[in-house]
Amino acid sequence: MALTVLSVAYPFAPVMPDSVGGAEQVLGILDRALTAAGHRSLVIACEGSRVAGRLLPVPAVRGRIDDAVRTAGHAVVRRAVREALACHPVDIVHLHGIDFHAYLPQPSVPSLVTLHLPPGWYPPEVFAAARPNMHMVCVSASQERACPPGTRLLPHIGNGVELERLSGRVSKRNFALALGRLCPEKGFHHALDAARLAGIPLLIGGQVFPYEAHERYFAEEIRPRLGGGSRFLGPVGGARKRRLIAAARCLLVPSLAPETSSLVAMEAMAAGTPVVAFRSGALAEIVEPGVTGFLVEPGDGAAMAGAIGAAGRLDPEACRAAARLRFSAQRMAGRYLDLYERLARRADLKAGAA
């Protein structure tokens, strides 16, 4: 059954093979899987995105993102969705943004929403909506449990990473690594403090998005803590990112948010690098203490520092084995493609009955 799937990205972050955001990475994996399987993949995302299927671009935002910019961006995406549905025989619309409710299409075509972020970050009304032909899916069991009682959810589909891209071997070096968006809830200042206590440099790869709170956080909490070998690298991707992950003594995930998943933790394990993380949300489902890393209580920099020291004694091959067993992007994509087909068949049966 050949399908046409319209994927709709968060309007303010590009989709590419090494996107910073997890939602954009998952969308990219599904776009490539659809194309490889002979389906048609259409992607609404901002200019500068790189996809395997057909990109339907919306303008990229230049400068700071505020409420007025968001409102204007949502109007552009609503128009792009309407035009895509008018011009193409779309079977499924798959939405990935936290603001999906602002550009949700009419219920004539089945819509699938992947909830990539903590349920408390979405408007409460999205969970109470009894909208025909709209389906929601979580990315972890802990996220599923955090949704409001009575929310109609499909069985969760765990995230995965492209294991083959992380299979190279490099020599371990004496630094810790942290990757991701630099914003208050990600807690990178705690990672810098813990690395200093552990006597090891911390390299931070990531992006400061143009939100006022994010820029202030970097200026006040991150920049003053740099030095002594600890550095901010800016966005890293491709072969450089993979080398850094594989060479690090450990990956630090100091998130203060109830993480719904952690693609970077999965990538680290696939590269043979243990993960030291705050015990937050789904990280307890990903990290096996004493085998693939350590979990410490949120905000406990001293405990994180101790775990950094212990991480060097863990077996890289145990990390790789766990990733192969649990975090395959191929398996994740297969589950989504099966779901697309089921939803499309169900819609066809309803249309035939009508």
C-alpha positions, -999 to +999 in steps of 0.1 A: +000+000+000+018+031-012+011+061+010+015+099+008+024+112+043+025+150+050+048+156+079+045+190+096+076+202+116+078+228+143+079+260+122+110+276+139+136+248+137+150+233+105+148+196+098+181+180+087+201+149+095+218+165+125+191+187+138+195+199+174+159+190+184+147+155+190+114+161+172+132+173+141+155+143+142+126+118+145+108+135+116+139+132+095+143+095+102+106+089+093+110+110+061+140+089+050+122+056+059+091+066+040+111+074+009+132+042+011+101+021+014+086+036-018+061+059-001+057+096-009+070+119+019+060+156+019+075+178+046+064+213+057+094+228+074+113+260+074+136+271+046+171+255+049+157+221+059+171+191+041+147+161+035+147+129+015+112+135+002+097+168-010+102+199+011+073+223+011+092+252+027+078+280+049+100+311+056+127+308+082+125+333+111+154+357+114+160+373+147+142+368+181+111+346+183+083+363+203+045+360+204+039+381+173+064+361+153+048+328+165+013+340+156+025+350+121+044+317+117+013+297+126-008+315+100+018+306+073+019+270+083-019+268+083-019+281+048+008+256+038-011+227+052-043+237+033-024+241+001-007+207+005-040+190+011-055+207-019-027+198-042-017+163-031-036+131-023-025+129+013-033+098+033-019+109+067-009+142+082+018+137+109+024+167+132+055+171+154+054+206+169+045+216+204+022+242+187+004+216+164-030+227+176-024+261+159-023+245+125-042+213+128-060+205+095-097+198+090-106+162+101-113+150+065-077+135+065-064+114+095-040+133+116-013+118+139+003+139+166+035+127+182+039+144+216+076+149+218+076+171+249+063+169+285+025+169+286+024+199+309+040+220+282+010+217+259-023+236+263-046+214+285-074+216+259-054+195+234-058+165+256-096+169+261-104+174+224-126+147+209-117+156+174-126+130+147-096+115+129-070+129+152-047+105+170-020+111+196+010+090+205+037+094+231+074+085+229+078+068+263+059+051+291+067+079+316+054+105+292+022+085+287+017+082+324+020+120+328-008+128+304-041+139+319-064+110+329-088+101+302-066+112+273-071+091+242-037+078+233-024+052+209+003+028+223+035+048+227+063+044+202+098+047+217+123+068+198+154+053+181+186+064+165+205+053+134+229+029+150+250+023+119+261+059+119+275+055+154+294+022+150+329+036+145+356+031+172+378+059+184+401+062+214+386+076+246+398+110+258+396+128+291+366+150+286+329+149+293+303+160+267+269+176+267+248+182+237+214+200+230+195+232+232+210+257+257+180+268+278+172+269+315+153+237+317+182+217+301+204+225+331+238+228+314+251+250+342+248+220+365+269+200+341+296+227+341+297+228+379+299+190+381+327+187+355+347+213+375+342+193+407+353+161+389+384+179+375+375+172+339+368+195+310+332+197+296+326+203+259+291+216+251+278+213+216+244+229+209+225+259+199+211+290+216+178+297+199+167+333+196+144+334+225+150+361+251+151+336+280+175+313+262+199+341+253+198+355+289+205+320+303+236+316+281+249+350+290+243+347+328+247+310+336+269+294+308+294+319+296+307+328+331+313+291+338+334+284+307+372+282+309+397+258+324+393+235+294+355+237+293+342+252+261+311+259+242+315+246+206+283+259+191+262+235+169+280+203+160+268+177+136+278+150+111+312+132+116+324+158+141+294+151+164+299+113+161+337+116+169+330+137+200+303+113+213+326+083+208+357+099+223+340+113+254+345+096+288+308+101+293+278+121+281+261+144+307+224+149+306+216+174+334+180+181+324+157+196+350+126+190+328+107+157+329+124+143+298+101+123+275+131+107+258+167+114+251+180+108+216+215+120+225+216+095+254+207+067+229+234+080+205+260+080+232+253+044+242+253+033+205+288+049+203+300+030+234+298+061+257+281+058+291+255+084+302+255+104+335+221+120+339+197+135+363+169+111+372+142+129+352+113+115+333+121+088+307+159+089+314+152+063+340+139+041+312+170+047+291+200+045+315+207+012+333+227+023+364+261+007+367+259-008+331+252+020+306+257+049+330+245+065+362+214+084+374+217+110+401+191+133+417+183+165+398+205+194+408+230+172+427+262+184+412+284+166+437+267+132+429+271+139+392+308+147+397+312+113+414+294+095+386+317+112+360+346+096+378+329+062+379+318+063+343+353+056+330+351+021+345+320+010+325+323-013+295+317+005+262+306-028+247+277-031+272+265+004+261+266-006+224+248-039+231+220-021+250+216+004+222+214-024+196+188-042+216+166-012+225+172+020+204+170+011+167+157+038+144+147+011+119+124-005+145+109+029+154+103+038+118+087+004+111+062+009+139+053+043+125+049+030+090+027+002+102+006+028+121+003+050+090-011+021+070-036+011+098-049+047+100-051+051+063-070+018+059-094+027+087-101+060+070-107+042+037-132+018+053-151+047+069-152+066+036-165+034+019-192+028+045-204+064+041 
